[in-house]
Amino acid sequence: MFSSPEVDLNHVELGDNGGFPVPVAGEAIRLVRCEHEACGAATRVRLPIQLPAKAVRRVVCDGCHQPFECDYVVDDGVVGPGVLAPGLPLPHTQAPARLFSPEGRAWPYLSVPVAAAAVIAALVLIQS
């Protein structure tokens, strides 16, 4: 007689974000900070830019991993895509910049194949 309601069983990534779902990678996020007075640890939460900082009420502490009520929330601002905040692990981060810099260890080994590919691509374009 009645059909059962459909349930969305999509898994949400919950990791190191104060108990909140991790925002989609590549989108701008709002950084919010709460201090847990019991252990003294500060917990940072990444929110989608559409949510205001005052939406954060209950947070899981990064220090002692206990849920607590936030008395006050500090809005650290908005971080755009590709910008890393200091001391904050972001999901799906890129390789360290020093790896591909001229001072890095990989550059002497990667420069020769990259240069060879550029020469081959230029020759193909010239001949066609």
Secondary structure, 3 states (H helix, E strand, C coil): CCCCCCCCCCCCCCCCCCCCCCCCCCCCEEEEEEECCCCCCEEEEEEECCCCHHHCCEEECCCCCCEEECCCCEEEEEECCCCCCCCCCCCCCCCCHHHCCCCCCCHHHHHHHHHHHHHHHHHHHHHC
